[in-house]
Amino acid sequence: MHAFVAGYGCSLNKSDTEQIKGFLAANGFQLAGNPNKADLIIINTCAVKEQTETKMLKAIKELNSIAERNGSKLIVTGCLPAICPTAVKAISAKIIQIGPSLSQLASVLNLPEKEFSPLLEEIKENPLISIIPIARGCIGNCAYCCVKNARGNLHSYSIKELNEKFKKAINETKEIWLTAQDCGCYGFEQKTNLPALLKAVLQNKGDFRIRVGMINPAHLHSFLNQYLALFSDERLYRFFHIPLQSGSNAVLLSMLRPYKKEDFLSIVKKIRQRFPDATIATDVIAGFPGETERQFRETVSILRKTKPDIVNISRFGARPNTAAALMPGQLHGRELKRRSRILTTLCKKIALCRNKCFAGKKMRILVTEKGSKGCFIGRALNYKPVAIKENRLGEFANVRVKKAFPTYLYAGMPSK
């Protein structure tokens, strides 16, 4: 049989999609690049935001039309079926829905039972990047988050099996992503933590780069000094994804986020003191229920003060079966847009200002992506994307930055 697999969402979802493809290939399926040529169509979905759900449903409708026309089987997996099964069923009752579970998929296809695992063979989306899931689920219960309903409580993989996967990964690629719903709570149920895992994998020899995924500020605060000490090793990208969500302590409390804005400020200050060029990414929600104008301005103030390089801005959208969906003080869509526009304009200016600091600087980059207009994208030590005009995919290159833009740096031809 021929199978077409489409995947969306976060890096953990990307890993699941890669493992689904690997699992199907190991069980005799031919992977098709086009759904029109497939007997089996699988879409691995994300549903973290209302806008994402809308995008997923549109994609499912298109694939369902193809499946009905060609007599193919359509399976919708990932977070959406676990969060909004009725929305998928409304498209067609014939669609098979399963949550983010490989064992359920195996059961539906009458294949040998397997669970998602870092040791499972995958087919990489980008052959130059290895994605290693270090845990599934989380220990939080954020008021706005529906993903907990789909992925459940924390389950961390052992350092032993992760190091085994890591050894294999560095033989295949030079860039490795360590990912989870929240990397910061890795190992908490096993009485270990993220720094212990990083110490273990950094014992491996080789010229590779590691990108660590999102870390909740509450968890990072508990091991910050231990964590930062590891980044003297330049095989760790100096990239820190720390979600703020709101600059108001009152709103953070309402969100059930287990930290205060002062914790975020302290973390960013320590990172900037030790690694001034580090890239700091964060997330903010505009218009959480009950958020006043003054509380919104507190978020604006913190962004001005900390100047994060990357800000993922979300307009609040009520998600099914979450506490926030039932909260009073839901803001009108026009107000959500206004606040979102203010944040977007500010963060674009901050990003450009930060990137301009790198104009004229020499950098060593690892080239892992094809860009647009004939360019190739490499990542500097701080994970800044740098565009070059020569195909050096899979290689390190020495460059000098010529121009800065809000979302990337441009270097032109690398040094010989």
C-alpha positions as CSV (number, residue, x, y, z in Angstrom):
1,M,0.0,0.0,0.0
2,H,1.0,3.6,-0.6
3,A,0.7,6.0,2.4
4,F,0.7,9.8,2.4
5,V,1.6,11.4,5.7
6,A,1.2,15.2,6.4
7,G,2.3,16.7,9.7
8,Y,1.8,20.0,11.4
9,G,2.6,21.7,14.7
10,C,5.5,21.9,17.2
11,S,8.8,20.1,17.1
12,L,7.4,17.3,19.2
13,N,4.6,16.8,16.6
14,K,7.3,16.9,13.9
15,S,9.1,14.1,15.7
16,D,5.8,12.1,15.9
17,T,5.2,12.6,12.2
18,E,8.8,11.4,11.4
19,Q,8.2,8.3,13.6
20,I,4.9,7.6,11.9
21,K,6.6,7.6,8.5
22,G,9.4,5.4,9.8
23,F,6.9,2.9,11.4
24,L,4.8,2.7,8.2
25,A,8.0,2.1,6.0
26,A,9.2,-0.6,8.4
27,N,5.9,-2.3,7.9
28,G,5.9,-2.5,4.2
29,F,4.2,0.8,3.2
30,Q,5.5,2.9,0.3
31,L,5.5,6.6,1.2
32,A,3.8,8.8,-1.3
33,G,4.6,12.4,-1.9
34,N,1.0,13.1,-3.1
35,P,-2.3,12.2,-1.4
36,N,-3.8,11.5,-4.8
37,K,-1.5,8.5,-5.2
38,A,-2.1,7.0,-1.7
39,D,-4.3,4.2,-0.5
40,L,-3.9,5.5,3.1
41,I,-3.8,9.2,4.1
42,I,-2.7,10.3,7.5
43,I,-2.7,13.8,8.9
44,N,-0.9,14.5,12.2
45,T,-2.6,17.5,13.6
46,C,-2.1,20.4,16.0
47,A,-4.8,22.2,17.9
48,V,-3.0,24.5,20.3
49,K,-4.8,27.6,19.0
50,E,-8.2,28.4,17.6
51,Q,-6.5,29.7,14.4
52,T,-4.5,26.4,14.1
53,E,-7.7,24.4,14.5
54,T,-9.3,26.3,11.6
55,K,-6.2,25.6,9.5
56,M,-6.3,21.9,10.4
57,L,-10.0,21.5,9.6
58,K,-9.4,23.1,6.2
59,A,-6.6,20.7,5.4
60,I,-8.7,17.7,6.6
61,K,-11.6,18.8,4.4
62,E,-9.3,18.9,1.4
63,L,-7.8,15.5,2.2
64,N,-11.2,14.0,2.9
65,S,-12.4,15.1,-0.6
66,I,-9.4,13.3,-2.1
67,A,-10.0,10.2,0.0
68,E,-13.7,10.0,-1.0
69,R,-12.8,10.5,-4.6
70,N,-10.1,7.8,-4.7
71,G,-11.6,5.4,-2.1
72,S,-8.7,6.0,0.2
73,K,-8.7,5.6,4.0
74,L,-8.2,8.9,5.9
75,I,-6.9,8.9,9.5
76,V,-6.7,12.0,11.6
77,T,-4.2,11.7,14.4
78,G,-2.4,14.1,16.8
79,C,-3.9,16.6,19.2
80,L,-7.0,17.7,17.3
81,P,-9.0,14.4,17.7
82,A,-8.3,14.4,21.4
83,I,-9.4,18.0,21.7
84,C,-12.2,18.6,19.1
85,P,-13.4,15.3,17.8
86,T,-16.8,16.6,17.0
87,A,-15.3,19.2,14.6
88,V,-13.6,16.4,12.7
89,K,-16.6,14.2,12.7
90,A,-18.7,17.0,11.2
91,I,-16.5,16.8,8.1
92,S,-17.2,13.1,7.7
93,A,-18.2,10.3,10.0
94,K,-16.0,8.0,8.0
95,I,-12.8,9.7,9.1
96,I,-10.9,7.5,11.6
97,Q,-9.8,9.6,14.6
98,I,-7.1,8.7,17.1
99,G,-5.1,10.9,19.5
100,P,-1.3,11.3,19.6
101,S,-0.8,7.6,20.0
102,L,1.3,5.3,17.8
103,S,-0.1,2.2,19.4
104,Q,-3.7,3.3,18.5
105,L,-2.5,3.9,14.9
106,A,-0.9,0.4,14.8
107,S,-4.1,-1.1,16.1
108,V,-6.3,0.6,13.4
109,L,-3.9,-0.6,10.7
110,N,-3.6,-4.1,12.2
111,L,0.2,-3.7,12.6
112,P,2.5,-4.8,15.4
113,E,1.9,-2.6,18.4
114,K,4.5,0.2,18.9
115,E,4.7,3.3,21.1
116,F,6.3,6.6,20.2
117,S,9.9,6.3,21.5
118,P,13.2,8.1,20.9
119,L,14.6,4.7,19.8
120,L,12.0,4.2,17.1
121,E,13.3,4.5,13.5
122,E,12.1,7.7,11.8
123,I,12.1,9.2,8.3
124,K,13.4,12.8,8.8
125,E,11.6,15.8,7.4
126,N,15.0,17.5,7.1
127,P,17.8,14.9,6.6
128,L,20.2,17.3,8.2
129,I,18.4,17.6,11.5
130,S,17.7,15.0,14.1
131,I,14.7,15.6,16.4
132,I,14.9,13.6,19.7
133,P,11.8,13.7,22.0
134,I,13.0,13.6,25.6
135,A,9.6,13.5,27.3
136,R,5.9,13.4,26.6
137,G,3.2,15.3,28.5
138,C,3.8,17.9,31.2
139,I,3.3,18.6,34.9
140,G,1.4,21.9,34.4
141,N,-2.3,22.7,34.2
142,C,-2.3,26.1,32.6
143,A,-5.8,27.6,32.4
144,Y,-5.7,28.2,28.6
145,C,-4.0,25.0,27.5
146,C,-5.8,22.2,25.8
147,V,-2.7,20.2,24.9
148,K,-2.6,18.7,28.4
149,N,-6.0,17.1,27.6
150,A,-4.4,15.4,24.5
151,R,-0.9,14.5,25.8
152,G,-1.5,13.9,29.5
153,N,1.0,13.8,32.4
154,L,4.7,13.8,32.2
155,H,6.6,10.7,31.0
156,S,10.4,11.3,30.6
157,Y,12.6,8.9,28.7
158,S,15.7,7.6,30.5
159,I,19.1,9.3,30.0
160,K,20.4,5.9,28.9
161,E,18.0,5.5,26.0
162,L,18.3,9.1,25.0
163,N,22.0,8.9,25.0
164,E,21.8,5.8,22.8
165,K,19.6,7.7,20.4
166,F,21.9,10.7,20.5
167,K,24.9,8.6,19.5
168,K,23.0,7.5,16.5
169,A,21.9,11.0,15.7
170,I,25.3,12.5,15.6
171,N,26.5,9.8,13.2
172,E,23.7,10.9,10.8
173,T,23.4,14.7,11.3
174,K,25.3,17.6,12.9
175,E,22.2,19.4,14.3
176,I,20.1,17.8,17.0
177,W,16.9,19.2,18.6
178,L,15.9,18.0,22.1
179,T,12.2,18.5,22.3
180,A,9.2,18.0,24.6
181,Q,6.0,19.7,25.5
182,D,8.1,21.4,28.2
183,C,11.8,20.5,28.3
184,G,12.1,22.2,31.6
185,C,10.3,19.4,33.6
186,Y,12.4,16.6,32.0
187,G,13.1,13.9,34.5
188,F,11.2,15.4,37.4
189,E,9.3,12.2,38.0
190,Q,12.6,10.3,37.8
191,K,14.5,12.5,40.2
192,T,16.8,13.9,37.5
193,N,16.7,17.0,35.4
194,L,17.6,18.6,32.1
195,P,21.2,19.6,33.0
196,A,21.9,16.0,33.9
197,L,20.7,14.9,30.5
198,L,22.8,17.5,28.7
199,K,25.9,16.6,30.7
200,A,25.5,13.0,29.6
201,V,25.0,13.7,25.8
202,L,27.8,16.3,25.8
203,Q,30.2,13.5,26.8
204,N,29.9,12.3,23.2
205,K,32.7,13.6,21.0
206,G,32.1,15.4,17.7
207,D,31.4,18.8,16.2
208,F,27.6,19.0,16.5
209,R,25.1,21.5,17.7
210,I,22.2,20.9,20.1
211,R,19.0,23.1,20.3
212,V,17.1,22.7,23.5
213,G,13.3,23.4,23.2
214,M,10.9,25.4,25.4
215,I,11.5,25.6,29.1
216,N,8.9,26.9,31.6
217,P,10.4,29.8,33.7
218,A,9.4,28.1,36.9
219,H,11.5,25.0,36.1
220,L,14.4,26.9,34.6
221,H,14.6,29.1,37.7
222,S,15.1,25.9,39.8
223,F,18.3,24.9,38.0
224,L,19.4,28.1,36.2
225,N,23.0,28.4,37.3
226,Q,23.7,24.7,36.7
227,Y,22.1,25.0,33.3
228,L,23.9,28.1,32.2
229,A,27.3,26.6,33.2
230,L,26.9,24.0,30.4
231,F,26.7,26.7,27.7
232,S,30.4,27.3,27.8
233,D,30.4,24.3,25.5
234,E,29.8,25.8,22.1
235,R,28.1,22.6,20.9
236,L,25.0,24.0,22.7
237,Y,23.2,26.7,20.7
238,R,22.9,29.7,23.0
239,F,19.2,29.7,22.4
240,F,16.7,30.1,25.2
241,H,12.9,29.7,24.7
242,I,11.3,30.9,27.9
243,P,7.6,31.7,27.6
244,L,6.5,34.8,29.5
245,Q,2.8,34.7,28.5
246,S,2.0,37.9,30.5
247,G,3.9,40.7,32.2
248,S,1.2,41.0,34.8
249,N,1.4,38.8,38.0
250,A,-2.3,39.0,38.4
251,V,-2.9,37.6,34.9
252,L,-0.2,34.9,35.4
253,L,-2.0,33.8,38.5
254,S,-5.3,33.7,36.6
255,M,-3.5,31.6,33.9
256,L,-2.3,29.2,36.6
257,R,1.3,29.9,35.5
258,P,3.6,28.9,38.5
259,Y,5.9,31.9,38.4
260,K,6.0,35.7,38.6
261,K,7.2,38.3,36.1
262,E,10.1,38.9,38.5
263,D,11.3,35.3,37.8
264,F,11.3,35.9,34.1
265,L,13.2,39.2,34.5
266,S,15.8,37.5,36.7
267,I,16.3,34.7,34.3
268,V,16.8,37.0,31.3
269,K,19.1,39.2,33.2
270,K,21.4,36.3,34.2
271,I,21.4,34.9,30.6
272,R,22.3,38.3,29.1
273,Q,25.0,38.9,31.7
274,R,26.7,35.6,30.8
275,F,25.9,35.4,27.1
276,P,25.1,38.9,25.7
277,D,24.6,37.6,22.2
278,A,22.3,34.8,23.2
279,T,18.9,34.5,21.4
280,I,16.0,34.7,23.8
281,A,12.6,33.6,22.5
282,T,9.4,34.0,24.4
283,D,5.6,33.6,24.0
284,V,2.9,36.1,25.0
285,I,-0.9,35.9,24.9
286,A,-2.8,39.1,24.0
287,G,-6.2,39.6,25.7
288,F,-6.4,36.8,28.2
289,P,-9.9,36.9,29.9
290,G,-10.1,39.8,32.3
291,E,-6.8,41.4,31.2
292,T,-7.1,45.1,31.7
293,E,-5.4,47.8,29.6
294,R,-3.0,48.4,32.5
295,Q,-2.1,44.7,32.7
296,F,-1.6,44.5,29.0
297,R,0.8,47.5,29.2
298,E,2.8,45.6,31.9
299,T,3.5,43.0,29.2
300,V,4.5,45.7,26.7
301,S,6.8,47.2,29.4
302,I,8.6,43.8,30.1
303,L,9.1,43.2,26.4
304,R,10.7,46.7,26.1
305,K,12.9,46.0,29.1
306,T,14.1,42.5,28.2
307,K,14.2,42.9,24.4
308,P,13.6,39.2,23.4
309,D,14.9,38.3,19.9
310,I,11.8,36.3,19.0
311,V,8.3,36.7,20.4
312,N,5.5,34.3,19.5
313,I,2.3,36.3,19.8
314,S,-1.1,34.7,20.3
315,R,-4.5,36.3,20.5
316,F,-6.4,34.6,23.2
317,G,-8.9,32.1,21.9
318,A,-10.9,29.9,24.1
319,R,-10.1,26.2,23.8
320,P,-12.4,23.3,24.6
321,N,-12.5,22.0,28.1
322,T,-10.1,24.6,29.6
323,A,-10.7,26.7,32.6
324,A,-10.0,29.9,30.6
325,A,-12.9,29.2,28.3
326,L,-15.4,29.6,31.2
327,M,-13.8,32.7,32.7
328,P,-15.6,36.0,32.8
329,G,-14.2,39.1,31.0
330,Q,-13.7,37.5,27.5
331,L,-12.5,40.3,25.3
332,H,-14.0,41.3,21.9
333,G,-12.1,40.2,18.8
334,R,-11.5,43.8,17.8
335,E,-9.7,44.4,21.1
336,L,-7.7,41.2,20.7
337,K,-6.5,42.4,17.3
338,R,-5.6,45.8,18.6
339,R,-3.4,44.4,21.4
340,S,-1.9,41.9,19.0
341,R,-1.0,44.6,16.5
342,I,0.7,46.7,19.2
343,L,2.8,43.7,20.3
344,T,3.7,42.7,16.7
345,T,4.8,46.3,15.8
346,L,6.9,46.5,19.0
347,C,8.5,43.1,18.7
348,K,9.4,43.6,15.0
349,K,11.3,46.8,16.0
350,I,13.1,45.0,18.9
351,A,14.1,42.1,16.6
352,L,15.5,44.4,14.0
353,C,17.4,46.4,16.6
354,R,18.9,43.2,18.1
355,N,19.9,41.9,14.7
356,K,21.6,45.1,13.7
357,C,24.1,44.5,16.5
358,F,25.5,41.6,14.5
359,A,26.1,43.6,11.2
360,G,29.8,43.3,10.3
361,K,30.4,40.4,12.8
362,K,32.1,37.2,11.8
363,M,30.2,34.0,12.6
364,R,30.6,30.3,12.2
365,I,27.4,28.8,11.0
366,L,26.0,25.3,10.5
367,V,24.0,25.2,7.2
368,T,20.9,23.0,7.4
369,E,18.2,24.6,5.3
370,K,17.4,25.8,1.8
371,G,16.1,29.4,1.9
372,S,14.4,31.5,-0.7
373,K,15.8,33.3,-3.8
374,G,18.6,30.8,-4.1
375,C,19.9,31.2,-0.6
376,F,20.8,28.6,2.0
377,I,20.3,29.1,5.8
378,G,22.8,28.4,8.5
379,R,22.6,28.8,12.2
380,A,25.1,30.8,14.2
381,L,26.2,29.8,17.7
382,N,23.2,31.8,19.1
383,Y,20.9,30.1,16.6
384,K,20.3,33.2,14.5
385,P,19.5,32.3,10.9
386,V,22.1,33.5,8.5
387,A,21.4,33.5,4.7
388,I,24.3,32.7,2.3
389,K,24.6,32.4,-1.4
390,E,26.5,29.2,-1.7
391,N,25.2,25.6,-1.2
392,R,27.1,24.4,2.0
393,L,24.3,22.2,3.2
394,G,25.4,20.0,6.1
395,E,28.6,21.9,6.5
396,F,30.0,24.6,8.8
397,A,30.9,27.9,7.1
398,N,32.7,31.0,8.3
399,V,30.8,34.2,7.3
400,R,30.6,37.9,7.9
401,V,27.2,39.5,8.3
402,K,26.4,42.2,5.8
403,K,22.8,43.1,6.5
404,A,20.3,42.6,9.3
405,F,16.6,42.0,8.9
406,P,14.0,41.4,11.7
407,T,13.9,37.7,11.2
408,Y,17.4,36.8,9.8
409,L,20.9,38.0,9.0
410,Y,22.4,38.1,5.5
411,A,26.0,37.2,4.8
412,G,26.3,36.6,1.1
413,M,29.2,34.4,0.1
414,P,31.0,32.5,2.9
415,S,34.7,32.7,3.5
416,K,36.9,30.1,1.8
